[in-house]
Amino acid sequence: MTTTFETFHLAGYATRITPAKAAEQLAQAWQQLLSHPLAVSPADGDPHLYAAYTDYESDFRAPYTFVLGVRVAPTTRHEGLELVTVPAGSFEPFVADGLPRHALWKTWSDVWARWPAGSSGRRYAVDFERYTPAALTALATQAPTRVDVFVGLR
């Protein structure tokens, strides 16, 4: 069952990811966030942290930009942070449930299997993970948690 979102905006730390070094680069991006929390007030009191996958060179096999951030007003600008626009549209929801590193890897493996390289259906504009405050605590301690994952559809 798909979920529809209206356009919203994120501001956060951006890292260009290459698939061959993704594990290392993603870990470094998270370490940056954990050691230097964002000094941004979320829009509308949204308590979630978002991990956005955007600027895909082609599909999941090619480089993309990973942004760890919070929801902000569209006019928000913060030095050193990337602004990402999540376009309105339909998203396929997935749930990563369990130990964060393993659960997220399994969930993204399921996504890749559902839409193999070269298949249609995925939009490849912005996909995102949404973390509650409790999920962030679990991530930092590697305790079991639940993370919502949304994949943009055409």
ChimeraX attribute file (.defattr): number of C-alpha atoms within 10 A of each C-alpha:
attribute: neighborCount
match mode: 1-to-1
recipient: residues
	/A:1	7
	/A:2	14
	/A:3	13
	/A:4	13
	/A:5	13
	/A:6	9
	/A:7	11
	/A:8	15
	/A:9	18
	/A:10	26
	/A:11	27
	/A:12	27
	/A:13	22
	/A:14	21
	/A:15	17
	/A:16	18
	/A:17	20
	/A:18	17
	/A:19	14
	/A:20	11
	/A:21	10
	/A:22	14
	/A:23	13
	/A:24	12
	/A:25	17
	/A:26	17
	/A:27	11
	/A:28	13
	/A:29	18
	/A:30	17
	/A:31	13
	/A:32	14
	/A:33	14
	/A:34	12
	/A:35	8
	/A:36	10
	/A:37	12
	/A:38	18
	/A:39	8
	/A:40	16
	/A:41	15
	/A:42	18
	/A:43	16
	/A:44	9
	/A:45	9
	/A:46	12
	/A:47	15
	/A:48	18
	/A:49	21
	/A:50	21
	/A:51	22
	/A:52	26
	/A:53	25
	/A:54	21
	/A:55	16
	/A:56	19
	/A:57	12
	/A:58	12
	/A:59	18
	/A:60	19
	/A:61	14
	/A:62	12
	/A:63	19
	/A:64	21
	/A:65	16
	/A:66	25
	/A:67	26
	/A:68	24
	/A:69	27
	/A:70	25
	/A:71	26
	/A:72	23
	/A:73	14
	/A:74	15
	/A:75	8
	/A:76	14
	/A:77	13
	/A:78	12
	/A:79	5
	/A:80	10
	/A:81	17
	/A:82	18
	/A:83	22
	/A:84	23
	/A:85	18
	/A:86	21
	/A:87	15
	/A:88	12
	/A:89	15
	/A:90	18
	/A:91	22
	/A:92	16
	/A:93	16
	/A:94	19
	/A:95	16
	/A:96	21
	/A:97	16
	/A:98	16
	/A:99	16
	/A:100	22
	/A:101	15
	/A:102	13
	/A:103	18
	/A:104	21
	/A:105	13
	/A:106	14
	/A:107	18
	/A:108	17
	/A:109	11
	/A:110	13
	/A:111	18
	/A:112	14
	/A:113	10
	/A:114	12
	/A:115	13
	/A:116	15
	/A:117	13
	/A:118	10
	/A:119	9
	/A:120	10
	/A:121	13
	/A:122	21
	/A:123	16
	/A:124	19
	/A:125	18
	/A:126	22
	/A:127	21
	/A:128	21
	/A:129	21
	/A:130	21
	/A:131	20
	/A:132	17
	/A:133	12
	/A:134	12
	/A:135	21
	/A:136	20
	/A:137	13
	/A:138	17
	/A:139	19
	/A:140	12
	/A:141	11
	/A:142	15
	/A:143	14
	/A:144	16
	/A:145	19
	/A:146	21
	/A:147	22
	/A:148	18
	/A:149	23
	/A:150	21
	/A:151	23
	/A:152	24
	/A:153	19
	/A:154	11
